[in-house]
Amino acid sequence: MKEGEYREFLVGRGLDEGRIGDAVDAVREFERELSVKDRSIDSATVEEVKEHIALLVSRGENSMERLRALSWYFYATRMNDIYVYFTSILQGRTILESISERLTSLVDEETSRRVFEGIEMPPLGSPPEAVPEVTARFMERLECELPQEVYRRVLAGNHHRIPLEAFDGLKEMYKEAESIDEFLKWKHEDAIKVLEEHLEEGRAWYEQEITPRVVEFVKGNQEVLGGVRHGDKIYMTKIPYNPDAYVGEEDPLMKRYYACHCPLARAAILAGEPEVNPEWCYCSGGYGKLLFDLIFEEETEVEILENALAGDMRCRFTVKIPEGKHK
């Protein structure tokens, strides 16, 4: 175990000594399990991680704190394949809770209660394939209870609970730009610089492993991590969840799977079931439009053009520029 490197990383995240000690203990426990098999944590595989998490679930020791501590270790030590697996099982755990809150605020508490009755996520740490059944049933409820225009708006919120201050730099960039077009170009160029930095450092960028061909892929399409304005709409193509595999993939099914970001639905693409209503992707649209809600200072309209759940090879959206907000 690279304890010194890990402790330094945790200090950088602002953890106190107590939480650092707990995080190190969580990693040591996994290390002890592996040592029985003459295995090292610094050569661990995704399959060994899955086995350890399954054991934690069976013991009721699958807390977010413990699982996050393990994921941080693999991020800090640049074991990107394992870190990305952790993102697939930890991301999205608060999405349904957030949707419930938005549904209550936009409609009413009784409707929210009916929609969510009996809808429960599998235990924390469950493999990704255990989740889409919940998502499919939830979408069926939404369709039964609400008109399309209403449930689309409910879904298109900040359900990943991104801190709004995370966009401060881009908001300043927008103020300095002479036009929306210039801002989108700058935004794309800035994103490329960030990817190049992660490539040089060998670190994952969010849940993406960055390779030279990923950087070239993004450079080749301003819609990816940028945007292109046509008339009163901004067109955006989402960077694939696994961009390196996506770029090199020719099989349509696998390409869709690599494109999809959603931890609550992606596994259904590969399994072929359950059928998750592609309207679910308005949740991803809400993530994509959040920046524009902030810079235009009002809630914008998002529309899905293409998405992997519907059989498309990419996920593509438009955000409508509000009247009077052109520049």
C-alpha positions in Angstrom: 0.0 0.0 0.0 1.3 3.4 -0.9 0.2 4.9 2.4 2.3 8.1 2.3 1.0 9.0 -1.2 -2.5 8.3 -0.1 -2.3 10.3 3.1 -0.9 13.2 1.2 -3.9 13.0 -1.2 -6.4 12.9 1.6 -4.8 15.9 3.3 -5.1 17.7 0.0 -8.8 17.0 0.1 -9.1 18.7 3.5 -9.8 15.6 5.6 -9.0 15.7 9.3 -6.8 13.1 11.0 -9.7 11.0 12.1 -11.2 10.6 8.7 -7.8 10.0 7.2 -7.2 7.2 9.7 -10.5 5.6 8.9 -9.8 5.9 5.1 -6.4 4.3 5.5 -7.9 1.5 7.7 -10.5 0.7 4.9 -7.7 0.3 2.4 -5.6 -1.8 4.8 -8.5 -4.2 5.3 -8.7 -4.8 1.6 -4.9 -5.2 1.5 -5.1 -7.9 4.2 -7.7 -9.8 2.3 -5.5 -9.8 -0.8 -2.4 -10.8 1.1 -4.0 -14.1 2.1 -4.0 -14.9 -1.7 -0.5 -13.6 -2.1 -1.8 -10.6 -3.9 -0.9 -6.9 -3.6 -3.4 -4.0 -3.5 -1.2 -2.2 -6.0 -1.8 -4.9 -8.6 -5.4 -5.5 -7.7 -8.0 -6.2 -10.4 -11.5 -4.9 -10.9 -12.8 -8.4 -10.2 -11.0 -8.5 -6.8 -12.5 -5.2 -6.0 -16.0 -6.5 -6.8 -15.4 -9.5 -4.5 -14.4 -7.2 -1.7 -17.4 -4.9 -2.1 -19.7 -7.9 -2.2 -18.2 -9.0 1.1 -18.8 -5.6 2.6 -22.4 -5.6 1.4 -23.0 -9.0 3.0 -21.6 -7.7 6.3 -23.5 -4.4 6.2 -20.2 -2.5 6.0 -20.9 -0.9 2.6 -21.0 2.7 3.8 -20.4 5.5 1.4 -17.5 6.7 3.6 -15.8 3.3 3.3 -16.4 2.8 -0.5 -15.4 6.4 -1.2 -12.1 5.8 0.8 -11.3 2.9 -1.4 -12.1 4.8 -4.6 -9.9 7.7 -3.5 -6.9 5.3 -3.0 -7.2 4.0 -6.6 -7.5 7.6 -7.9 -4.5 8.8 -5.9 -2.4 5.9 -7.1 -3.5 6.2 -10.7 -5.2 2.8 -11.0 -7.7 4.4 -13.3 -9.6 1.2 -14.3 -10.6 0.5 -10.7 -11.3 4.1 -9.9 -13.7 4.3 -12.9 -15.5 1.2 -11.7 -16.1 2.9 -8.3 -17.6 5.9 -10.1 -20.0 3.5 -11.8 -21.4 2.2 -8.5 -21.2 5.4 -6.4 -22.4 8.0 -8.8 -26.1 8.4 -9.1 -27.0 7.3 -5.6 -28.7 10.7 -4.8 -30.4 11.2 -8.2 -33.8 9.7 -7.4 -33.9 11.6 -4.1 -33.1 14.9 -6.0 -35.8 14.1 -8.6 -38.3 13.5 -5.7 -37.6 16.9 -4.3 -37.9 18.6 -7.7 -41.1 16.7 -8.4 -42.6 17.8 -5.1 -41.7 21.5 -5.8 -43.0 21.5 -9.4 -46.1 19.4 -8.9 -47.2 18.3 -5.4 -46.1 16.0 -2.6 -49.0 13.5 -3.1 -48.0 12.9 -6.8 -44.4 12.5 -5.7 -45.4 9.9 -3.1 -47.4 7.9 -5.7 -44.5 7.9 -8.2 -41.9 6.8 -5.7 -43.9 4.3 -3.7 -42.0 1.0 -3.7 -39.1 2.5 -5.7 -35.9 1.6 -3.9 -32.3 1.5 -5.0 -30.3 -1.8 -4.5 -27.8 -1.8 -1.7 -24.9 0.7 -2.0 -22.0 -1.0 -3.8 -24.3 -3.3 -5.9 -23.0 -3.9 -9.4 -24.3 -1.6 -12.2 -26.5 -4.2 -13.7 -28.6 -4.3 -10.6 -29.9 -0.7 -11.1 -31.7 -0.3 -14.5 -34.7 -2.3 -13.4 -35.4 0.4 -10.8 -35.0 3.1 -13.4 -37.3 1.4 -15.9 -40.1 1.1 -13.2 -39.6 4.7 -12.2 -40.0 5.9 -15.7 -43.2 3.9 -16.1 -44.6 5.6 -13.0 -43.6 9.1 -14.3 -45.4 8.4 -17.7 -48.5 7.3 -15.9 -48.7 10.2 -13.5 -47.5 13.2 -15.5 -47.8 14.8 -19.0 -44.6 14.5 -21.0 -43.7 18.2 -20.8 -44.0 18.1 -17.0 -41.9 15.0 -16.4 -39.3 16.2 -18.8 -38.9 19.4 -16.8 -38.8 17.3 -13.6 -36.0 15.2 -14.9 -34.0 18.1 -16.3 -32.8 19.4 -13.0 -29.4 19.5 -11.3 -29.8 16.0 -10.0 -26.1 15.3 -9.7 -26.2 18.2 -7.2 -23.2 20.0 -8.8 -22.1 22.9 -6.6 -23.0 26.0 -8.5 -19.7 27.7 -7.6 -18.0 25.0 -9.8 -19.1 27.2 -12.7 -17.7 30.5 -11.5 -14.8 30.4 -13.9 -17.0 29.7 -16.9 -19.4 32.4 -15.8 -16.5 34.9 -15.8 -15.4 33.6 -19.2 -18.9 34.3 -20.6 -18.9 37.8 -19.2 -15.6 38.5 -21.0 -16.6 37.0 -24.3 -18.0 39.3 -27.0 -20.5 36.7 -28.1 -22.0 33.4 -27.3 -20.0 31.9 -30.2 -16.7 33.2 -28.8 -17.6 31.8 -25.3 -18.3 28.4 -26.7 -15.1 28.4 -28.6 -13.1 29.4 -25.5 -15.0 26.8 -23.4 -14.0 24.1 -25.8 -10.3 25.2 -25.9 -10.2 25.4 -22.1 -11.6 21.9 -21.8 -8.9 20.6 -24.2 -6.2 22.1 -22.0 -7.6 20.4 -19.0 -7.7 17.0 -20.8 -4.1 17.5 -21.9 -3.1 18.2 -18.3 -4.8 14.9 -17.1 -3.2 13.0 -20.0 0.3 14.3 -18.9 -0.3 13.5 -15.3 -1.9 10.0 -16.0 -5.0 10.8 -13.9 -8.6 10.1 -14.7 -10.7 13.1 -15.6 -13.9 12.6 -13.7 -14.7 9.0 -14.7 -12.9 9.2 -18.0 -9.4 7.8 -18.7 -7.7 10.3 -21.0 -5.5 9.0 -23.9 -4.0 10.9 -26.9 -6.8 9.7 -29.1 -9.4 11.0 -26.6 -7.8 14.4 -26.8 -7.9 14.3 -30.6 -11.5 13.2 -30.6 -12.5 16.2 -28.5 -10.4 18.6 -30.5 -12.2 17.4 -33.7 -15.7 18.3 -32.5 -16.4 21.7 -30.8 -19.8 20.3 -29.7 -17.9 18.0 -27.3 -17.1 19.8 -24.0 -17.9 23.1 -25.8 -20.9 23.7 -27.9 -21.9 25.2 -31.3 -24.7 27.8 -31.8 -27.1 27.6 -34.7 -29.7 30.3 -34.5 -31.2 30.4 -31.0 -30.0 26.9 -30.0 -26.7 25.6 -28.6 -25.8 22.1 -29.8 -23.8 19.8 -27.5 -22.5 16.3 -27.9 -21.7 14.6 -24.6 -18.2 13.1 -24.3 -18.6 9.3 -24.1 -18.4 7.7 -20.7 -15.5 5.5 -21.9 -14.1 7.8 -24.7 -11.0 5.8 -25.5 -12.9 2.5 -26.0 -15.7 4.5 -27.9 -13.3 6.0 -30.4 -11.9 2.6 -31.3 -15.1 0.6 -31.3 -16.9 -0.5 -34.4 -19.7 -2.7 -32.9 -22.8 -0.6 -32.6 -24.0 -2.1 -29.4 -20.7 -1.6 -27.6 -20.3 1.9 -29.0 -23.7 2.8 -27.5 -22.6 1.2 -24.2 -19.4 3.2 -24.2 -21.3 6.4 -25.0 -23.8 6.2 -22.2 -22.9 7.9 -18.9 -25.9 7.1 -16.8 -25.0 4.7 -13.9 -28.8 4.0 -13.5 -29.3 2.8 -17.0 -26.1 2.0 -18.9 -26.0 -1.7 -18.0 -29.3 -2.2 -19.7 -27.8 -1.4 -23.1 -25.4 -4.2 -22.9 -27.8 -6.7 -21.3 -30.6 -5.9 -23.7 -33.0 -5.5 -20.8 -34.9 -4.0 -19.1 -36.1 -1.4 -21.6 -35.5 2.0 -20.1 -37.5 4.8 -21.7 -35.0 7.1 -23.5 -36.9 10.0 -22.0 -34.9 9.2 -18.9 -32.0 11.0 -20.6 -33.6 14.4 -19.9 -31.8 13.9 -16.6 -28.6 14.1 -18.5 -30.0 17.1 -20.4 -30.4 18.8 -17.0 -26.8 18.3 -16.3 -25.8 19.7 -19.7 -27.9 22.8 -19.4 -27.0 23.8 -15.9 -24.2 26.1 -16.9 -26.5 27.9 -19.3 -29.2 28.3 -16.6 -26.5 30.1 -14.7 -25.0 32.3 -17.4 -28.4 33.3 -18.8 -29.8 33.7 -15.3 -33.0 31.7 -16.0 -34.0 28.1 -16.5 -33.3 27.1 -20.1 -35.1 24.6 -22.3 -33.2 21.4 -23.2 -34.1 18.9 -26.0 -32.7 15.5 -26.6 -31.7 15.0 -30.3 -29.9 11.6 -30.0 -29.2 9.2 -27.1 -27.7 5.8 -26.6 -30.8 4.4 -24.9 -32.8 5.1 -28.0 -30.3 3.3 -30.2 -28.1 6.2 -31.3 -24.4 6.1 -31.4 -24.0 9.3 -29.3 -25.8 11.6 -26.9 -26.6 15.0 -28.3 -28.7 17.9 -27.0 -29.8 21.4 -27.7 -30.2 24.2 -25.2 -32.4 27.1 -26.3 -31.0 30.6 -25.7 -33.7 32.6 -23.9 -35.2 35.6 -25.6 -33.2 38.8 -25.0 -30.1 36.8 -23.9 -28.3 36.7 -27.3 -25.0 38.5 -27.6 
